[in-house]
Amino acid sequence: MFSMGGLAAMFYPTSGRSSGVAWMYGVGRIGGILGPIAGDSPGVIATDAKAG
């Protein structure tokens, strides 16, 4: 995770570097939260179908 910030900082211009890296971490955080929820969705749907 530490290397991604340094790598992303090389791609953003100096004037928007902090915003770009912050957006990168924010999108990664959202993906880290929604990933397990989306991964479990088929299990929840299958469980609901069997229960009904």
Biotite code that builds the C-alpha atoms (Angstrom):
import biotite.structure as struc

atoms = struc.array([
    struc.Atom([0.000, 0.000, 0.000], chain_id="A", res_id=1, res_name="MET", atom_name="CA", element="C"),
    struc.Atom([2.859, 2.354, 0.713], chain_id="A", res_id=2, res_name="PHE", atom_name="CA", element="C"),
    struc.Atom([4.392, 1.837, -2.715], chain_id="A", res_id=3, res_name="SER", atom_name="CA", element="C"),
    struc.Atom([1.102, 2.640, -4.493], chain_id="A", res_id=4, res_name="MET", atom_name="CA", element="C"),
    struc.Atom([1.095, 6.157, -3.053], chain_id="A", res_id=5, res_name="GLY", atom_name="CA", element="C"),
    struc.Atom([4.608, 6.758, -4.315], chain_id="A", res_id=6, res_name="GLY", atom_name="CA", element="C"),
    struc.Atom([3.782, 5.288, -7.696], chain_id="A", res_id=7, res_name="LEU", atom_name="CA", element="C"),
    struc.Atom([0.607, 7.358, -8.055], chain_id="A", res_id=8, res_name="ALA", atom_name="CA", element="C"),
    struc.Atom([2.469, 10.500, -7.035], chain_id="A", res_id=9, res_name="ALA", atom_name="CA", element="C"),
    struc.Atom([4.721, 10.075, -10.060], chain_id="A", res_id=10, res_name="MET", atom_name="CA", element="C"),
    struc.Atom([1.728, 10.216, -12.424], chain_id="A", res_id=11, res_name="PHE", atom_name="CA", element="C"),
    struc.Atom([-0.026, 13.292, -11.008], chain_id="A", res_id=12, res_name="TYR", atom_name="CA", element="C"),
    struc.Atom([1.275, 16.810, -11.635], chain_id="A", res_id=13, res_name="PRO", atom_name="CA", element="C"),
    struc.Atom([2.638, 18.628, -8.609], chain_id="A", res_id=14, res_name="THR", atom_name="CA", element="C"),
    struc.Atom([-0.332, 20.999, -8.393], chain_id="A", res_id=15, res_name="SER", atom_name="CA", element="C"),
    struc.Atom([-2.849, 18.169, -7.935], chain_id="A", res_id=16, res_name="GLY", atom_name="CA", element="C"),
    struc.Atom([-0.716, 15.454, -6.421], chain_id="A", res_id=17, res_name="ARG", atom_name="CA", element="C"),
    struc.Atom([-2.207, 15.442, -2.924], chain_id="A", res_id=18, res_name="SER", atom_name="CA", element="C"),
    struc.Atom([-5.758, 15.400, -4.276], chain_id="A", res_id=19, res_name="SER", atom_name="CA", element="C"),
    struc.Atom([-4.956, 12.641, -6.746], chain_id="A", res_id=20, res_name="GLY", atom_name="CA", element="C"),
    struc.Atom([-3.336, 10.413, -4.158], chain_id="A", res_id=21, res_name="VAL", atom_name="CA", element="C"),
    struc.Atom([-6.171, 11.089, -1.697], chain_id="A", res_id=22, res_name="ALA", atom_name="CA", element="C"),
    struc.Atom([-8.740, 10.088, -4.326], chain_id="A", res_id=23, res_name="TRP", atom_name="CA", element="C"),
    struc.Atom([-6.751, 6.941, -5.033], chain_id="A", res_id=24, res_name="MET", atom_name="CA", element="C"),
    struc.Atom([-6.818, 5.942, -1.381], chain_id="A", res_id=25, res_name="TYR", atom_name="CA", element="C"),
    struc.Atom([-10.515, 6.866, -1.086], chain_id="A", res_id=26, res_name="GLY", atom_name="CA", element="C"),
    struc.Atom([-11.536, 4.716, -4.043], chain_id="A", res_id=27, res_name="VAL", atom_name="CA", element="C"),
    struc.Atom([-9.427, 1.881, -2.670], chain_id="A", res_id=28, res_name="GLY", atom_name="CA", element="C"),
    struc.Atom([-11.122, 2.180, 0.699], chain_id="A", res_id=29, res_name="ARG", atom_name="CA", element="C"),
    struc.Atom([-14.580, 2.066, -0.908], chain_id="A", res_id=30, res_name="ILE", atom_name="CA", element="C"),
    struc.Atom([-13.536, -0.994, -2.895], chain_id="A", res_id=31, res_name="GLY", atom_name="CA", element="C"),
    struc.Atom([-12.268, -2.619, 0.281], chain_id="A", res_id=32, res_name="GLY", atom_name="CA", element="C"),
    struc.Atom([-15.658, -2.112, 1.903], chain_id="A", res_id=33, res_name="ILE", atom_name="CA", element="C"),
    struc.Atom([-17.888, -3.022, -1.056], chain_id="A", res_id=34, res_name="LEU", atom_name="CA", element="C"),
    struc.Atom([-15.801, -5.962, -2.296], chain_id="A", res_id=35, res_name="GLY", atom_name="CA", element="C"),
    struc.Atom([-16.745, -8.398, 0.473], chain_id="A", res_id=36, res_name="PRO", atom_name="CA", element="C"),
    struc.Atom([-20.373, -7.281, 0.311], chain_id="A", res_id=37, res_name="ILE", atom_name="CA", element="C"),
    struc.Atom([-20.518, -7.882, -3.442], chain_id="A", res_id=38, res_name="ALA", atom_name="CA", element="C"),
    struc.Atom([-18.674, -11.172, -3.056], chain_id="A", res_id=39, res_name="GLY", atom_name="CA", element="C"),
    struc.Atom([-21.219, -12.436, -0.548], chain_id="A", res_id=40, res_name="ASP", atom_name="CA", element="C"),
    struc.Atom([-24.260, -11.364, -2.579], chain_id="A", res_id=41, res_name="SER", atom_name="CA", element="C"),
    struc.Atom([-24.582, -14.652, -4.509], chain_id="A", res_id=42, res_name="PRO", atom_name="CA", element="C"),
    struc.Atom([-24.516, -16.570, -1.227], chain_id="A", res_id=43, res_name="GLY", atom_name="CA", element="C"),
    struc.Atom([-27.249, -14.423, 0.238], chain_id="A", res_id=44, res_name="VAL", atom_name="CA", element="C"),
    struc.Atom([-29.403, -14.740, -2.882], chain_id="A", res_id=45, res_name="ILE", atom_name="CA", element="C"),
    struc.Atom([-28.944, -18.535, -2.940], chain_id="A", res_id=46, res_name="ALA", atom_name="CA", element="C"),
    struc.Atom([-29.796, -18.793, 0.761], chain_id="A", res_id=47, res_name="THR", atom_name="CA", element="C"),
    struc.Atom([-32.940, -16.699, 0.310], chain_id="A", res_id=48, res_name="ASP", atom_name="CA", element="C"),
    struc.Atom([-34.046, -18.829, -2.650], chain_id="A", res_id=49, res_name="ALA", atom_name="CA", element="C"),
    struc.Atom([-33.729, -22.038, -0.625], chain_id="A", res_id=50, res_name="LYS", atom_name="CA", element="C"),
    struc.Atom([-35.547, -20.567, 2.375], chain_id="A", res_id=51, res_name="ALA", atom_name="CA", element="C"),
    struc.Atom([-38.562, -19.392, 0.349], chain_id="A", res_id=52, res_name="GLY", atom_name="CA", element="C"),
])
